Amino acid sequence: MRRCARSCTNARAFMSHIVSLREAIAENVHDGDTVALEGFTHLIPFAAGHEVIRQKRRNLSLVRMTPDLIYDQLIGMGCAARLTFSWGGNPGAGSLYRFRDAIENDWPQPLEIEERSHADIASAYVAGAANLPFSVMRGYTGSDLPKYNDRIRFITCPFTAERLAATPSIRPDVTVIHAQKADRQGNVLLWGILGVQKEAALAAKRVVVTVEEIVDDLGAPPNSCVLPQWVISAVSLVPGGAFPSYALGYYERDNRFYKAWNGIARDRDTFLAWMQRHILQTADFAEFRRTLEGAPHGSQHS
């Protein structure tokens, strides 16, 4: 009976709680943390990333399979000291100029990078979720990446003598994702293109989820991706929180914003003025969205 009581108490302690995004970030994202804000073209947690910027987190080790605009913003505002990634760019529109400036000119500060492949990042999250120290994969054959990343190593399989690539697992201090629904107990339902959101969440010590809506019943169909409450630290209701990316069943990708970002991010002063006006001087994501009303999305420079 004592063992059951202890288990039930521990389960309650790890149940997610529904709080404001400001509180969720304040409690779960700390200076120096390894932070993964995952989303693969879809359900990108822009609202949460903006709140990290507002709270002026520093010295973060960022991880992302495909860093795009929100990582450009985090890097440009001095939040990041390190980035582990497998591809970086403004999807369909061009480069990430704040990311480039950090690499080429150490502005606003030096950025250490570790480049890996898509398959490697995915495998490393899976290994992290299994609490393993490294992942093993067939990969990097003929690639030059091992010449530039000494954390990509090769081992011999003890059963087949096959040469396999081994890389460190990824176990973030906190993973942040956006999803479509949560119920009032903190269980989360997401669907559509998932990328590695599930694996990144299961690999992390803490998990913050923003959602489009909170419902009494998820109504999850068979074989849905449901993250149970005991793996989630905080749930925050942020309708539209993936904008300008899309949330399947709720809104489409705003391609105008992505195209406009090139002009905003290319120049340091223009970037800083835009971030000051639209992020630092706004209280939350809803107010951020209101600052864009009446103009082409993302095109306002001041």
C-alpha positions as CSV (number, residue, x, y, z in Angstrom):
1,M,0.0,0.0,0.0
2,R,2.8,2.4,0.8
3,R,4.4,1.8,-2.6
4,C,1.1,2.4,-4.4
5,A,0.6,5.6,-2.4
6,R,4.1,6.8,-3.3
7,S,3.6,6.1,-7.0
8,C,0.2,7.9,-7.0
9,T,1.8,10.9,-5.3
10,N,4.7,11.0,-7.8
11,A,2.3,10.7,-10.7
12,R,0.3,13.7,-9.5
13,A,3.5,15.7,-9.0
14,F,4.4,15.2,-12.6
15,M,1.0,16.0,-14.0
16,S,1.0,19.0,-16.4
17,H,-0.7,22.2,-15.3
18,I,-2.5,24.8,-17.4
19,V,-1.0,28.2,-16.9
20,S,-0.3,31.4,-18.9
21,L,2.6,31.2,-21.4
22,R,4.4,33.8,-19.4
23,E,4.3,31.6,-16.3
24,A,5.2,28.5,-18.3
25,I,8.3,30.0,-19.7
26,A,9.3,31.6,-16.4
27,E,9.1,28.3,-14.6
28,N,10.6,26.0,-17.2
29,V,13.1,27.9,-19.4
30,H,16.2,29.1,-17.6
31,D,19.5,30.8,-18.6
32,G,22.0,28.2,-19.8
33,D,19.4,25.5,-20.6
34,T,19.4,23.2,-23.6
35,V,16.1,24.1,-25.3
36,A,14.4,22.5,-28.3
37,L,11.5,24.4,-30.0
38,E,10.5,21.8,-32.5
39,G,8.2,21.9,-35.5
40,F,8.7,20.7,-39.0
41,T,7.1,23.5,-41.2
42,H,4.0,22.8,-39.1
43,L,3.0,23.7,-35.6
44,I,6.2,25.8,-35.0
45,P,6.0,27.3,-31.5
46,F,6.5,31.0,-32.4
47,A,4.5,32.3,-29.5
48,A,6.6,30.5,-27.0
49,G,9.8,31.6,-28.7
50,H,8.7,35.2,-28.5
51,E,8.1,34.8,-24.8
52,V,11.6,33.4,-24.3
53,I,12.8,36.6,-26.0
54,R,10.6,38.9,-23.8
55,Q,12.0,37.2,-20.7
56,K,15.5,37.8,-22.0
57,R,16.8,34.3,-21.5
58,R,20.5,34.1,-22.2
59,N,23.3,31.5,-23.0
60,L,20.8,29.0,-24.3
61,S,22.0,25.9,-26.2
62,L,19.3,25.6,-28.9
63,V,18.4,22.4,-30.7
64,R,16.2,22.1,-33.8
65,M,16.0,19.8,-36.8
66,T,15.2,22.8,-39.1
67,P,15.8,26.2,-37.5
68,D,13.9,28.9,-39.3
69,L,12.5,32.4,-38.4
70,I,11.9,31.9,-34.7
71,Y,15.5,30.8,-34.3
72,D,16.7,33.7,-36.4
73,Q,14.9,35.9,-33.9
74,L,16.3,34.1,-30.8
75,I,19.8,34.3,-32.2
76,G,19.5,37.9,-33.3
77,M,18.3,39.0,-29.8
78,G,21.2,37.4,-28.1
79,C,19.4,34.4,-26.5
80,A,21.6,31.7,-28.0
81,A,25.2,30.7,-27.3
82,R,25.1,27.4,-29.2
83,L,23.0,25.7,-31.9
84,T,22.7,22.0,-32.8
85,F,20.8,21.6,-36.1
86,S,20.6,19.8,-39.4
87,W,19.4,22.5,-41.8
88,G,18.8,26.2,-41.4
89,G,17.0,28.7,-43.6
90,N,13.8,30.7,-44.4
91,P,11.7,28.0,-46.0
92,G,10.9,28.9,-49.6
93,A,12.2,32.5,-49.2
94,G,15.9,32.6,-48.5
95,S,18.5,32.8,-45.8
96,L,18.5,33.5,-42.1
97,Y,20.4,36.7,-41.9
98,R,20.6,37.0,-38.1
99,F,22.0,33.4,-38.0
100,R,24.5,34.2,-40.7
101,D,25.6,37.4,-39.0
102,A,26.2,35.5,-35.8
103,I,28.4,32.9,-37.6
104,E,30.2,35.4,-39.9
105,N,30.6,38.4,-37.7
106,D,29.9,37.2,-34.1
107,W,26.9,39.6,-33.9
108,P,25.2,40.1,-31.5
109,Q,27.6,37.5,-30.0
110,P,29.5,34.4,-31.1
111,L,27.4,31.3,-31.8
112,E,28.9,27.8,-31.5
113,I,27.3,25.4,-34.0
114,E,27.1,21.6,-34.3
115,E,25.7,20.5,-37.7
116,R,24.2,17.0,-38.0
117,S,21.9,15.3,-40.5
118,H,18.1,15.1,-40.3
119,A,18.3,11.4,-39.7
120,D,20.9,11.9,-37.0
121,I,18.8,14.5,-35.1
122,A,15.7,12.2,-35.2
123,S,17.7,9.2,-34.1
124,A,19.4,11.3,-31.3
125,Y,16.0,12.4,-29.9
126,V,14.8,8.7,-30.0
127,A,18.0,7.7,-28.0
128,G,17.4,10.5,-25.6
129,A,13.8,9.4,-25.0
130,A,15.2,6.0,-24.2
131,N,17.7,7.5,-21.8
132,L,20.6,6.2,-23.8
133,P,23.9,8.0,-24.1
134,F,24.2,7.8,-27.9
135,S,22.3,6.9,-31.0
136,V,23.5,4.4,-33.7
137,M,22.5,4.7,-37.3
138,R,23.6,3.8,-40.9
139,G,24.6,7.2,-42.1
140,Y,27.3,9.7,-43.1
141,T,28.7,7.4,-45.7
142,G,30.5,9.6,-48.2
143,S,29.6,12.7,-46.1
144,D,32.2,15.4,-45.2
145,L,30.3,16.3,-42.0
146,P,32.4,13.9,-39.8
147,K,35.5,16.0,-40.8
148,Y,33.9,19.0,-39.2
149,N,32.0,17.5,-36.3
150,D,34.1,15.3,-34.1
151,R,31.0,14.2,-32.2
152,I,30.1,12.0,-35.2
153,R,32.1,8.8,-34.7
154,F,32.0,5.3,-36.0
155,I,31.7,2.0,-34.2
156,T,31.8,-1.7,-35.2
157,C,28.6,-3.7,-34.6
158,P,29.5,-6.5,-32.2
159,F,27.1,-8.9,-34.0
160,T,27.6,-8.2,-37.7
161,A,31.0,-6.2,-37.8
162,E,29.1,-3.5,-39.7
163,R,30.5,0.0,-39.5
164,L,27.9,2.3,-38.0
165,A,27.7,6.0,-37.1
166,A,27.3,6.9,-33.5
167,T,26.4,10.4,-32.1
168,P,25.4,11.7,-28.7
169,S,21.8,11.5,-27.8
170,I,19.8,14.7,-27.4
171,R,18.2,15.2,-24.0
172,P,17.0,18.8,-23.8
173,D,16.4,20.5,-20.4
174,V,13.1,21.7,-22.0
175,T,11.3,20.9,-25.2
176,V,8.7,23.4,-26.4
177,I,6.0,22.5,-29.0
178,H,2.7,23.7,-30.3
179,A,-0.3,21.4,-30.7
180,Q,-3.9,21.6,-31.7
181,K,-5.7,20.5,-28.5
182,A,-5.2,19.8,-24.8
183,D,-7.8,18.5,-22.4
184,R,-8.4,19.9,-18.9
185,Q,-6.1,17.2,-17.4
186,G,-3.2,18.3,-19.6
187,N,-3.2,15.5,-22.1
188,V,-2.2,16.9,-25.6
189,L,-3.4,15.9,-29.1
190,L,-1.5,16.8,-32.2
191,W,-1.9,15.7,-35.8
192,G,-0.6,16.5,-39.3
193,I,3.1,16.7,-40.1
194,L,4.7,16.0,-36.7
195,G,8.4,16.0,-37.5
196,V,10.1,15.0,-34.2
197,Q,7.9,16.8,-31.7
198,K,6.9,13.6,-30.0
199,E,10.4,12.3,-29.7
200,A,11.8,15.7,-28.6
201,A,9.1,15.9,-25.9
202,L,9.8,12.4,-24.6
203,A,13.6,13.1,-24.5
204,A,13.3,16.2,-22.4
205,K,13.4,16.9,-18.7
206,R,10.6,19.4,-19.0
207,V,8.0,20.0,-21.7
208,V,6.0,23.2,-22.4
209,V,3.1,22.9,-24.9
210,T,1.1,25.8,-26.4
211,V,-2.3,24.8,-27.9
212,E,-5.0,26.2,-30.1
213,E,-7.8,25.1,-27.7
214,I,-8.5,23.4,-24.4
215,V,-11.4,20.9,-24.5
216,D,-13.2,18.6,-22.1
217,D,-12.6,15.6,-24.4
218,L,-9.8,15.3,-27.0
219,G,-11.9,13.1,-29.2
220,A,-8.7,11.4,-30.3
221,P,-9.2,8.8,-33.1
222,P,-7.3,5.5,-33.1
223,N,-3.6,5.8,-33.6
224,S,-3.5,9.5,-32.7
225,C,-0.4,11.2,-31.3
226,V,-1.4,11.9,-27.7
227,L,1.2,13.1,-25.3
228,P,0.0,12.1,-21.8
229,Q,-0.1,14.6,-19.0
230,W,2.7,13.0,-17.0
231,V,5.3,13.9,-19.6
232,I,4.2,17.5,-19.8
233,S,5.2,20.3,-17.4
234,A,2.9,23.1,-18.6
235,V,0.1,23.7,-21.1
236,S,-0.7,27.2,-22.3
237,L,-3.7,28.3,-24.3
238,V,-2.4,30.4,-27.2
239,P,-4.7,30.4,-30.2
240,G,-2.7,31.1,-33.3
241,G,0.5,30.3,-31.4
242,A,2.2,28.7,-34.4
243,F,1.7,31.8,-36.7
244,P,3.2,32.5,-39.2
245,S,3.5,28.7,-39.7
246,Y,0.3,26.7,-39.9
247,A,-1.8,24.5,-37.7
248,L,-3.6,21.8,-39.6
249,G,-7.4,22.2,-39.1
250,Y,-7.0,25.8,-37.8
251,Y,-5.1,28.1,-40.2
252,E,-2.8,28.1,-43.1
253,R,0.9,29.2,-43.4
254,D,1.3,32.9,-43.9
255,N,3.8,32.9,-46.8
256,R,3.8,36.7,-46.9
257,F,5.4,36.9,-43.5
258,Y,8.2,34.5,-44.5
259,K,8.9,36.6,-47.7
260,A,8.8,39.9,-45.7
261,W,11.2,38.5,-43.1
262,N,14.1,38.7,-45.6
263,G,13.8,42.5,-45.7
264,I,13.4,42.8,-42.0
265,A,16.3,40.5,-40.9
266,R,18.9,41.5,-43.5
267,D,19.7,44.8,-41.7
268,R,20.6,44.9,-38.0
269,D,18.9,48.2,-37.2
270,T,15.8,47.2,-39.1
271,F,15.7,43.9,-37.3
272,L,16.2,45.4,-33.9
273,A,13.5,48.1,-34.5
274,W,11.0,45.4,-35.7
275,M,11.7,43.2,-32.6
276,Q,11.4,46.1,-30.3
277,R,8.0,47.2,-31.8
278,H,6.4,43.8,-32.2
279,I,8.0,41.6,-29.5
280,L,9.6,43.5,-26.7
281,Q,6.9,46.2,-26.5
282,T,4.0,43.7,-26.6
283,A,2.7,41.9,-23.6
284,D,1.8,38.6,-25.3
285,F,1.3,36.9,-28.6
286,A,-2.2,38.3,-29.0
287,E,-0.9,41.8,-28.8
288,F,1.9,40.9,-31.2
289,R,-0.7,39.8,-33.7
290,R,-2.6,43.1,-33.3
291,T,0.5,45.1,-34.2
292,L,0.5,43.4,-37.6
293,E,-3.1,44.3,-38.4
294,G,-3.6,46.7,-41.3
295,A,-0.3,46.0,-43.0
296,P,1.2,43.2,-45.0
297,H,2.1,40.5,-42.5
298,G,5.5,41.0,-41.2
299,S,6.3,44.0,-43.3
300,Q,6.1,46.7,-40.7
301,H,9.6,47.8,-39.8
302,S,8.8,50.1,-36.9
